[in-house]
Amino acid sequence: MTEAMRRAREHGVLERLPLFDRLTGTGAVWADGRTVEADTVLYATGFRAAVDHLAPLKLREPGGGIRMEGTRAVRDPRIHLVGYGPSASTIGANRAGRAAVRDVRWLLEEDAGVGAAGVGAAEVGAAEVFLPASR
């Protein structure tokens, strides 16, 4: 665990949760019925494109792939797939991660009208669901 993660947990903006059951248009749902509203979901897919659980979001193009702009899914700019498509190389992983963070911060700032410092995260297995700290 990094120092930043430890501080985030101490301040109550990072909460470790089991992997969610499904995503909805407004957030995530767990098998026990718990829901969390989320502005952005960052999902670390690893070296295999294991994204079948995202099917309800209808991100795939007619040919079956997910069209990307950087790490952002074209069909839903709230979805960033870091490590998928062009960002899948180990060489480009750090660059893709930095770009995703920059894009998500911009998206949250634009949507909420607040600075990125007002963002917290709930860690979810291999995913992180970013939530405004006020929720």
Secondary structure, DSSP 4 states (H G I P E B T S, - for coil): --HHHHHHHHTTSB--BPPPSEE-SSEEE-TTS-EEE-SEEEE--TTS---GGGGGG--B-TTS-B-EETTEETTEEEEE-TTSGGGGSTTTHHHHHHHHHHHHHHHHHHHHSS-GGGEEEEEETTEEEEEETT-
